[in-house]
Amino acid sequence: MAALGNRGTVTEASGFNAEDDAQKIYNAMKGAGTNEATIIEIVAHRTIAQRQKIKEAFKQSVGKELLDCLKSELTGNFEKVVVGLMMPAPVYDVYELRNAIKGAGTEETCLIDILASRSNAEIREIIAAYMKEHGKSLEDDVCGDTSGMFQRVLVSLLTAGRDESTKVDEAQAVQDAKDIYEAGEARWGTDEVKFLTVLCVRNRNHLLRVFQEYQKISGRDIEDSIKREMSGCLEDVFLAIVKCIKNKPAFFAERLYKSMKGLGTTDSVLIRIMVARAEIDMLDIKAEFLKLYGKTLHSFIKGDTSGDYRKILLELCGGEK
């Protein structure tokens, strides 16, 4: 019942007893009012695998689904965090993608955040979970809700076909950099397919080499060129892919920063990242956040949220450092 990664703030609880936890949560919700502190104490300090055991034990001893009980007892953003934490990772991603697609208008940032940052194995799990939960293909639903080149990039990402080896083909890297340059900066209008072919297919080490070559040929960072050559969702998805290739925790740190800076908070983004990355790479995201913005993620969350919602996010964030 280990954590999904080894750079998370949430790690396996020792001396774990699913039956005890289930009973404590049941008692916390029984009668008038809810003891949120107990729920935070348990849910924020167990791995996803351990939480699944708690769900089973709860169903066995209470005869009800824990998720249904939590949904009826809790409200608002606090409820969203707790409910999200109780889901296996691919199921949570599916839940988020589904909400992004089925609302009025599509929340493209959600599609981008998830599909640009997940590994091939994770994408395959998401596709299977989506089919199981909704009885339809995620690709069909994405296609029904997006269009043009943006749609084509998402479809490519959904094939989960990125080369995941570590080998760099020097000659190919130079050629790729040239192809992208000639498809963008060097001509009037942009041939986006070339960008797609290189950015969605090549492995990470190879792409890092391509980005170096691109800088040499064009005198610009690949990100600057994407900003100059493209706009809207297409620009956003290509930038997300490049940032995730360069430094995934920094990508998430930037998304968190933007969700909280300025007026108001984009809670959907804040919740999605804190829930999804808590046991994978939250330690690295915190370090990158501090490096990029000179302030701790902890202090940002503390200043931008309140109540039990703030309490559980701060637990997921881990210590103040």
C-alpha positions as CSV (number, residue, x, y, z in Angstrom):
1,M,0.0,0.0,0.0
2,A,2.9,2.3,-0.8
3,A,2.6,5.8,-2.2
4,L,2.5,6.2,-6.0
5,G,5.9,8.0,-6.0
6,N,8.7,8.6,-3.6
7,R,8.8,12.4,-3.7
8,G,5.4,13.0,-2.1
9,T,4.4,14.6,1.2
10,V,1.8,11.9,1.7
11,T,3.5,8.6,2.6
12,E,2.3,5.2,3.9
13,A,0.9,5.4,7.4
14,S,2.6,2.9,9.7
15,G,0.5,0.8,12.0
16,F,-2.4,1.2,9.6
17,N,-5.7,-0.3,10.5
18,A,-8.5,0.2,7.9
19,E,-11.2,-1.0,10.3
20,D,-10.2,1.5,13.0
21,D,-10.0,4.4,10.5
22,A,-13.4,3.5,9.0
23,Q,-14.9,3.5,12.5
24,K,-13.3,6.8,13.4
25,I,-14.6,8.4,10.1
26,Y,-18.1,6.9,10.8
27,N,-18.1,8.4,14.3
28,A,-16.9,11.7,13.0
29,M,-20.0,11.9,10.7
30,K,-22.5,10.4,13.0
31,G,-25.2,12.6,14.7
32,A,-25.5,16.3,14.4
33,G,-22.5,18.1,12.8
34,T,-19.3,16.5,11.5
35,N,-15.9,16.3,13.1
36,E,-13.8,17.6,10.2
37,A,-10.6,17.5,12.2
38,T,-10.8,13.7,12.4
39,I,-11.5,13.4,8.7
40,I,-8.5,15.6,7.8
41,E,-6.2,13.7,10.3
42,I,-7.0,10.4,8.6
43,V,-7.6,11.2,4.9
44,A,-4.6,13.5,4.5
45,H,-2.2,11.0,6.1
46,R,-2.9,7.8,4.3
47,T,-1.9,6.8,0.8
48,I,-4.4,6.3,-2.0
49,A,-4.0,2.5,-1.6
50,Q,-4.7,2.8,2.2
51,R,-7.7,4.9,1.5
52,Q,-9.2,2.2,-0.8
53,K,-8.9,-0.2,2.2
54,I,-10.7,2.3,4.4
55,K,-13.5,2.5,1.8
56,E,-13.9,-1.3,1.8
57,A,-13.8,-1.5,5.6
58,F,-16.4,1.3,5.8
59,K,-18.8,-0.4,3.4
60,Q,-18.4,-3.7,5.2
61,S,-19.1,-2.3,8.7
62,V,-21.6,0.4,7.8
63,G,-23.3,-1.0,4.7
64,K,-23.0,2.3,2.8
65,E,-20.5,3.8,0.4
66,L,-18.0,6.1,2.2
67,L,-18.0,8.5,-0.8
68,D,-21.7,8.9,-0.7
69,C,-21.6,9.6,3.1
70,L,-18.8,12.1,2.7
71,K,-20.6,13.9,-0.1
72,S,-23.7,14.3,2.0
73,E,-21.9,15.4,5.1
74,L,-19.3,17.8,3.6
75,T,-19.6,20.9,1.4
76,G,-17.7,23.2,-0.9
77,N,-14.0,23.0,-1.7
78,F,-13.3,20.9,1.4
79,E,-15.7,18.3,0.1
80,K,-14.0,18.4,-3.3
81,V,-10.6,17.7,-1.8
82,V,-11.7,14.9,0.5
83,V,-13.7,13.2,-2.3
84,G,-10.8,13.5,-4.7
85,L,-8.4,12.0,-2.2
86,M,-10.6,9.0,-1.8
87,M,-10.3,8.0,-5.5
88,P,-7.6,5.9,-7.1
89,A,-5.4,8.2,-9.3
90,P,-6.7,7.3,-12.7
91,V,-10.3,7.5,-11.4
92,Y,-9.6,11.0,-10.1
93,D,-8.2,12.1,-13.4
94,V,-11.2,10.7,-15.2
95,Y,-13.5,12.5,-12.7
96,E,-11.8,15.8,-13.5
97,L,-11.7,15.2,-17.3
98,R,-15.4,14.3,-17.3
99,N,-16.3,17.5,-15.4
100,A,-14.2,19.5,-17.8
101,I,-15.8,18.0,-20.9
102,K,-19.5,17.8,-19.8
103,G,-20.0,21.3,-18.5
104,A,-21.2,24.1,-20.7
105,G,-18.1,25.0,-22.6
106,T,-15.0,22.9,-22.0
107,E,-12.4,23.6,-19.4
108,E,-9.5,23.2,-21.7
109,T,-6.9,23.9,-19.0
110,C,-8.0,20.7,-17.2
111,L,-7.5,18.6,-20.4
112,I,-4.1,20.2,-20.9
113,D,-2.9,19.9,-17.3
114,I,-3.7,16.2,-17.2
115,L,-2.9,14.9,-20.7
116,A,0.3,16.9,-21.2
117,S,1.8,15.7,-17.8
118,R,0.9,12.0,-17.5
119,S,3.1,9.1,-18.6
120,N,2.1,6.6,-21.2
121,A,1.1,4.1,-18.5
122,E,-0.9,6.7,-16.7
123,I,-2.7,7.7,-19.9
124,R,-3.6,4.1,-20.6
125,E,-5.0,3.7,-17.1
126,I,-7.1,6.9,-17.6
127,I,-8.5,5.6,-20.9
128,A,-9.5,2.3,-19.3
129,A,-11.0,4.0,-16.2
130,Y,-12.9,6.4,-18.4
131,M,-14.4,3.6,-20.4
132,K,-15.3,1.7,-17.3
133,E,-16.9,4.7,-15.5
134,H,-18.7,6.2,-18.5
135,G,-19.1,3.4,-21.1
136,K,-17.6,5.6,-23.8
137,S,-14.2,6.4,-25.2
138,L,-12.4,9.4,-23.8
139,E,-11.0,10.1,-27.3
140,D,-14.5,10.3,-28.7
141,D,-15.6,12.7,-25.9
142,V,-12.5,14.9,-26.3
143,C,-13.1,15.0,-30.1
144,G,-16.8,15.9,-29.6
145,D,-15.7,18.9,-27.5
146,T,-12.6,20.3,-29.2
147,S,-11.6,21.1,-32.7
148,G,-8.7,21.9,-35.1
149,M,-5.1,21.4,-34.3
150,F,-5.7,21.5,-30.5
151,Q,-7.9,18.5,-30.9
152,R,-5.2,16.7,-32.9
153,V,-2.6,17.3,-30.2
154,L,-4.9,15.8,-27.6
155,V,-5.7,12.8,-29.8
156,S,-1.9,12.3,-30.3
157,L,-1.3,12.5,-26.5
158,L,-4.2,10.0,-25.9
159,T,-2.4,7.4,-28.1
160,A,0.1,7.1,-25.2
161,G,2.7,6.5,-27.8
162,R,5.6,8.8,-26.7
163,D,8.9,7.1,-27.0
164,E,10.0,6.5,-23.4
165,S,13.5,5.3,-24.0
166,T,16.5,7.5,-23.0
167,K,18.5,7.4,-26.3
168,V,19.3,10.6,-28.2
169,D,19.7,10.4,-31.9
170,E,22.1,13.4,-32.5
171,A,21.5,13.7,-36.2
172,Q,17.7,13.4,-35.7
173,A,17.7,16.0,-32.9
174,V,19.4,18.5,-35.2
175,Q,16.9,17.6,-38.0
176,D,14.0,18.0,-35.6
177,A,15.2,21.4,-34.4
178,K,15.5,22.5,-38.1
179,D,12.1,21.1,-39.0
180,I,10.4,23.0,-36.1
181,Y,12.4,26.2,-37.0
182,E,11.4,25.9,-40.7
183,A,7.8,25.2,-39.7
184,G,7.5,28.3,-37.5
185,E,10.0,31.1,-37.2
186,A,11.4,30.7,-40.7
187,R,8.2,31.0,-42.6
188,W,5.1,33.0,-42.9
189,G,2.3,31.1,-41.1
190,T,3.1,28.0,-39.0
191,D,3.1,24.3,-39.9
192,E,1.8,23.1,-36.6
193,V,1.9,19.4,-37.6
194,K,5.7,19.5,-37.5
195,F,5.5,20.7,-33.9
196,L,3.1,18.0,-33.0
197,T,5.2,15.2,-34.6
198,V,8.3,16.2,-32.6
199,L,6.8,17.3,-29.3
200,C,4.3,14.5,-28.9
201,V,6.4,11.6,-30.1
202,R,10.1,12.0,-29.2
203,N,11.5,10.9,-25.8
204,R,12.5,13.4,-23.1
205,N,16.3,13.2,-23.4
206,H,16.0,13.6,-27.2
207,L,13.7,16.6,-26.8
208,L,16.0,18.3,-24.3
209,R,18.7,18.0,-27.0
210,V,16.3,19.3,-29.7
211,F,15.5,22.4,-27.5
212,Q,19.3,23.1,-27.2
213,E,19.7,22.8,-31.0
214,Y,16.6,25.0,-31.6
215,Q,18.1,27.7,-29.4
216,K,21.3,27.6,-31.5
217,I,19.5,27.7,-34.8
218,S,16.9,30.3,-34.0
219,G,18.5,32.3,-31.2
220,R,15.3,31.8,-29.2
221,D,14.0,29.5,-26.5
222,I,11.4,27.0,-28.0
223,E,8.8,28.4,-25.5
224,D,9.3,32.0,-26.9
225,S,8.7,30.7,-30.4
226,I,5.6,28.8,-29.4
227,K,4.2,32.0,-27.9
228,R,5.1,34.0,-31.0
229,E,3.8,31.5,-33.5
230,M,0.6,30.2,-31.8
231,S,-2.3,31.4,-29.7
232,G,-5.1,30.1,-27.5
233,C,-5.4,26.4,-26.5
234,L,-2.9,25.3,-29.0
235,E,-0.2,27.6,-27.6
236,D,-1.2,26.4,-24.1
237,V,-1.0,22.7,-24.8
238,F,2.4,23.0,-26.7
239,L,3.8,25.1,-23.8
240,A,2.6,22.6,-21.2
241,I,4.2,19.7,-23.1
242,V,7.5,21.6,-23.4
243,K,7.4,22.6,-19.7
244,C,6.6,19.1,-18.5
245,I,9.5,17.7,-20.6
246,K,11.9,20.3,-19.2
247,N,10.8,20.1,-15.5
248,K,7.5,18.7,-14.5
249,P,7.5,19.8,-10.8
250,A,8.2,23.4,-12.1
251,F,5.3,23.1,-14.5
252,F,3.0,22.3,-11.6
253,A,4.6,25.0,-9.3
254,E,3.8,27.6,-12.0
255,R,0.2,26.3,-12.4
256,L,-0.3,26.6,-8.6
257,Y,1.3,30.1,-8.5
258,K,-1.0,31.3,-11.2
259,S,-4.1,29.7,-9.6
260,M,-3.4,31.9,-6.4
261,K,-1.7,35.1,-7.5
262,G,-3.8,38.2,-8.1
263,L,-7.5,38.5,-7.3
264,G,-9.4,35.4,-6.5
265,T,-8.3,31.8,-6.5
266,T,-8.8,29.3,-9.3
267,D,-9.8,26.6,-6.8
268,S,-10.3,23.9,-9.4
269,V,-6.6,24.1,-10.5
270,L,-5.4,24.3,-6.9
271,I,-7.4,21.3,-5.8
272,R,-6.6,19.2,-8.8
273,I,-2.8,19.6,-8.4
274,M,-2.7,19.3,-4.6
275,V,-4.8,16.1,-4.7
276,A,-3.2,14.5,-7.8
277,R,0.5,15.2,-6.9
278,A,0.4,14.8,-3.1
279,E,2.0,11.3,-3.0
280,I,4.0,11.6,-6.3
281,D,6.2,14.8,-6.4
282,M,4.8,17.4,-4.0
283,L,8.2,17.8,-2.3
284,D,9.8,18.7,-5.7
285,I,6.9,21.0,-6.5
286,K,7.4,22.9,-3.2
287,A,11.1,23.2,-3.9
288,E,10.5,24.6,-7.4
289,F,7.8,27.0,-6.1
290,L,10.3,28.5,-3.6
291,K,13.0,28.7,-6.3
292,L,10.7,30.4,-8.8
293,Y,8.8,32.7,-6.6
294,G,10.9,33.2,-3.4
295,K,7.9,32.3,-1.3
296,T,6.8,29.0,0.1
297,L,3.8,27.2,-1.4
298,H,2.6,26.8,2.2
299,S,2.5,30.6,2.7
300,F,0.6,31.0,-0.6
301,I,-2.0,28.4,0.3
302,K,-2.4,29.8,3.8
303,G,-2.9,33.4,2.5
304,D,-5.4,32.3,-0.2
305,T,-7.7,29.8,1.5
306,S,-9.6,29.4,4.7
307,G,-11.3,27.0,7.1
308,D,-11.2,23.2,6.7
309,Y,-10.3,23.7,3.1
310,R,-7.1,25.5,4.1
311,K,-6.4,23.0,6.8
312,I,-6.5,19.9,4.5
313,L,-4.5,21.6,1.8
314,L,-1.8,22.6,4.2
315,E,-1.6,19.0,5.4
316,L,-1.2,17.9,1.8
317,C,1.4,20.5,1.3
318,G,3.4,19.2,4.3
319,G,5.6,21.4,6.5
320,E,6.2,25.1,6.1
321,K,9.5,24.6,4.4
